[in-house]
Amino acid sequence: MDTETLTRIAVAALEDIKGKEITVLDVRHITSLFDRLIIASGESSRQVKALADNVVEKLKAAGATIIGTEGERAAEWILVDAGDVVIHVMHPAVRAHYNLEELWGTVERERAAA
């Protein structure tokens, strides 16, 4: 499945569960590990878990392969690895602390307005 389709499905899955501040970063010119980084916030551990679960469910239903997930137990920061697209779902405080947008700050940002 191509990167654009993976990104569209993941963003739609986050929007379904009312994910906040969804940001899509194109990181192709920085790393060869993946093409897109999606970052979203959830207001509670329950919502963070529901967001990540919905992303996994929707991507699998579309035929995508999920390489792995991390962080489900604490549900403060859950990473979903879908190969060319990596999705981070975080509590707002965790997101502010780690500030992945600044860490990957040299990349071109796209707001998930697709």
Secondary structure, 3 states (H helix, E strand, C coil): CCHHHHHHHHHHHHHHCCCEEEEEEECCCCCCCCCEEEEEECCCHHHHHHHHHHHHHHHHHCCCCCCEEECCCCCCEEEEECCCEEEEEECHHHHHHHCHHHHCCCCEEEECCC
